Amino acid sequence: MEGANKKFDLLVLGIILLIIMGINVALLATGHMNFDAAGIGLMISATLTIAIFSFLYQDNALFKFAEHLFVGAAAAYMFHMFWYDVMQREVINTLFLPPAGTSRNYWVIIPTVLGILLLGRIFKRTEVLSRIAFAFVVGFGAGQTIPNNIAGWILEQIGPTITPLFAGGSLNFDGLIILLGVLAVLIYFFFSIEHKGFIGGVSKIGIYFLMISFGASFGYTVMARMSLLIGRIGFLFKDWIPLIN
């Protein structure tokens, strides 16, 4: 049974590849696509897009090929950016090939040494040296992230919460809703008092605010993913197959 399913899956993948090849040949024959660098790139992009979409059928060899190709290309691109933007420009050029009229910046040696120490984790005997660099990275990251999070989350939330409820003789409904939502959510997470009576009612309102917030976040995520899907569908039926003007 498993062998039959495998043969059927290979048959489906073969049909998909034949359809893609047939469409490319038809586009080349009708002049909608030229056999040049742009046309070949278009064919490869369309093939890889359909290969990723083939996961909707099931996990298959075509999808795995496209996935591994994407990961490899991304890793190569990141290494390229790391080498030219960090190693060459920030380290080699700064220490050994400074621009005309500028002096060498020897402070670059400190982060360079810390970066080299991170490679100590490759070998068991030098693993302890990498802890020095990791300690610096974690400490610096915490010192930089904590103030930013406080300013971006706590202080930004306090500002709208303490907005005057009456401005210009009228009630500020937005400020009132924000104030009630913040207080209700805080009471919901206040577990020192049993959630009964008035406290229970307010905490239930806090649940509603939380669900609205989570729903809005989820909806925003789905909307972003849908925009990516629409972009890929538009690429297939507009740039590759000219069915949409």
Contacts in CASP RR format, 6 or more apart in sequence:
PFRMAT RR
TARGET T0000
AUTHOR 0000-0000-0000
METHOD contacts of the structure
MODEL  1
MEGANKKFDLLVLGIILLIIMGINVALLATGHMNFDAAGIGLMISATLTI
AIFSFLYQDNALFKFAEHLFVGAAAAYMFHMFWYDVMQREVINTLFLPPA
GTSRNYWVIIPTVLGILLLGRIFKRTEVLSRIAFAFVVGFGAGQTIPNNI
AGWILEQIGPTITPLFAGGSLNFDGLIILLGVLAVLIYFFFSIEHKGFIG
GVSKIGIYFLMISFGASFGYTVMARMSLLIGRIGFLFKDWIPLIN
9 58 0 8 1.000
9 60 0 8 1.000
12 57 0 8 1.000
13 54 0 8 1.000
13 60 0 8 1.000
13 61 0 8 1.000
13 62 0 8 1.000
16 50 0 8 1.000
16 54 0 8 1.000
16 62 0 8 1.000
17 62 0 8 1.000
20 46 0 8 1.000
20 47 0 8 1.000
20 50 0 8 1.000
23 240 0 8 1.000
23 241 0 8 1.000
24 33 0 8 1.000
24 43 0 8 1.000
24 46 0 8 1.000
27 33 0 8 1.000
27 240 0 8 1.000
27 241 0 8 1.000
28 34 0 8 1.000
28 35 0 8 1.000
32 242 0 8 1.000
33 39 0 8 1.000
33 42 0 8 1.000
33 43 0 8 1.000
33 240 0 8 1.000
42 239 0 8 1.000
42 240 0 8 1.000
43 240 0 8 1.000
45 235 0 8 1.000
45 240 0 8 1.000
46 235 0 8 1.000
46 236 0 8 1.000
46 240 0 8 1.000
48 66 0 8 1.000
48 69 0 8 1.000
48 70 0 8 1.000
49 232 0 8 1.000
49 235 0 8 1.000
49 236 0 8 1.000
50 236 0 8 1.000
51 62 0 8 1.000
51 63 0 8 1.000
51 65 0 8 1.000
51 66 0 8 1.000
52 63 0 8 1.000
52 66 0 8 1.000
52 67 0 8 1.000
53 232 0 8 1.000
54 60 0 8 1.000
54 62 0 8 1.000
54 63 0 8 1.000
55 63 0 8 1.000
90 108 0 8 1.000
91 108 0 8 1.000
91 112 0 8 1.000
93 99 0 8 1.000
94 104 0 8 1.000
94 105 0 8 1.000
94 108 0 8 1.000
95 104 0 8 1.000
95 105 0 8 1.000
95 106 0 8 1.000
95 108 0 8 1.000
95 109 0 8 1.000
96 104 0 8 1.000
98 104 0 8 1.000
98 105 0 8 1.000
114 132 0 8 1.000
114 133 0 8 1.000
114 136 0 8 1.000
114 137 0 8 1.000
115 133 0 8 1.000
117 129 0 8 1.000
117 130 0 8 1.000
117 132 0 8 1.000
117 133 0 8 1.000
118 130 0 8 1.000
118 133 0 8 1.000
118 134 0 8 1.000
119 130 0 8 1.000
120 126 0 8 1.000
120 127 0 8 1.000
120 129 0 8 1.000
120 130 0 8 1.000
121 127 0 8 1.000
121 130 0 8 1.000
157 182 0 8 1.000
160 174 0 8 1.000
160 175 0 8 1.000
160 178 0 8 1.000
161 175 0 8 1.000
161 178 0 8 1.000
161 179 0 8 1.000
161 182 0 8 1.000
163 172 0 8 1.000
163 174 0 8 1.000
163 175 0 8 1.000
163 178 0 8 1.000
163 179 0 8 1.000
164 172 0 8 1.000
165 171 0 8 1.000
165 172 0 8 1.000
165 175 0 8 1.000
165 176 0 8 1.000
165 179 0 8 1.000
166 172 0 8 1.000
180 205 0 8 1.000
181 205 0 8 1.000
181 206 0 8 1.000
181 209 0 8 1.000
183 202 0 8 1.000
184 202 0 8 1.000
184 203 0 8 1.000
184 205 0 8 1.000
184 206 0 8 1.000
184 208 0 8 1.000
184 209 0 8 1.000
185 206 0 8 1.000
185 209 0 8 1.000
185 210 0 8 1.000
187 199 0 8 1.000
187 200 0 8 1.000
187 202 0 8 1.000
187 203 0 8 1.000
187 206 0 8 1.000
188 195 0 8 1.000
188 202 0 8 1.000
188 203 0 8 1.000
188 204 0 8 1.000
188 206 0 8 1.000
188 207 0 8 1.000
188 210 0 8 1.000
190 199 0 8 1.000
190 203 0 8 1.000
193 199 0 8 1.000
195 201 0 8 1.000
195 203 0 8 1.000
234 244 0 8 1.000
237 243 0 8 1.000
237 244 0 8 1.000
238 244 0 8 1.000
238 245 0 8 1.000
END
